[in-house]
């Protein structure tokens, strides 16, 4: 398996500390992160916000990072892996996000339908559920 430096070089991009650090941070996180959260996890010296945004845009264009919109104003980012499946639940009240492993997540019929009707071959998916977490429900009933 190629490391980040090899992938960036193969794609004709310069390997920088910032790019490698962004990829490392996103790979270590089970949840998608906002650019500010990514910057906060950098070791010192931290890059400026514009550098983080520019690198995220470039890494997204190369397919190394995925932009995730969880019905929020700001986007979040996560590392990509071929064939990866992402599952999350998001609280609409407090914004809490939890990742979960779906025990019985067989979407093969949906993927077959997408291929048959639309001509797309699905290689990965991201599934989000939205609701209200137990803390917000309990706080509302007090």
Residue pairs with C-beta under 8 A, 6 or more apart in sequence:
2 10
4 15
4 19
4 20
4 23
4 24
4 64
5 15
5 20
7 64
8 14
8 15
8 19
8 20
8 62
9 15
11 62
13 19
13 58
13 62
16 55
18 42
18 47
18 51
18 52
18 55
19 55
19 58
19 59
21 42
21 43
22 38
22 52
22 55
22 56
22 59
22 65
23 59
23 64
23 65
23 79
25 33
25 38
25 41
25 42
26 33
26 38
26 65
26 77
26 78
26 79
27 79
29 78
30 99
31 76
31 78
31 88
31 97
31 98
31 99
32 66
32 68
32 70
32 76
32 77
32 78
32 88
32 97
33 41
33 76
33 77
33 78
34 74
34 75
34 76
34 77
35 49
35 52
35 53
35 56
35 74
35 75
35 77
36 49
38 52
38 56
38 77
39 46
39 47
39 49
39 52
40 46
47 55
56 65
56 67
56 77
59 65
60 66
60 67
60 77
63 80
64 79
64 80
65 77
65 78
65 79
65 80
66 77
66 78
66 79
66 80
66 126
67 75
67 76
67 77
68 75
68 76
68 77
68 78
68 126
69 75
69 76
70 76
70 88
70 90
70 97
70 128
71 90
71 92
71 130
72 95
78 86
80 124
81 124
82 123
82 124
83 123
83 124
84 124
85 102
85 105
85 124
85 125
85 126
85 127
86 99
86 124
86 125
86 126
86 127
87 99
87 100
87 101
87 102
87 105
87 126
87 127
87 128
88 97
88 98
88 99
88 100
88 126
88 127
88 128
88 129
89 97
89 98
89 100
89 128
89 129
89 130
89 131
90 96
90 97
90 128
90 129
90 130
90 131
91 97
91 130
91 131
91 132
91 133
91 136
92 130
92 131
92 132
93 132
93 133
93 136
94 133
94 135
94 136
96 133
96 135
98 133
102 127
105 127
107 125
107 127
111 122
111 125
114 120
114 122
115 121
115 122
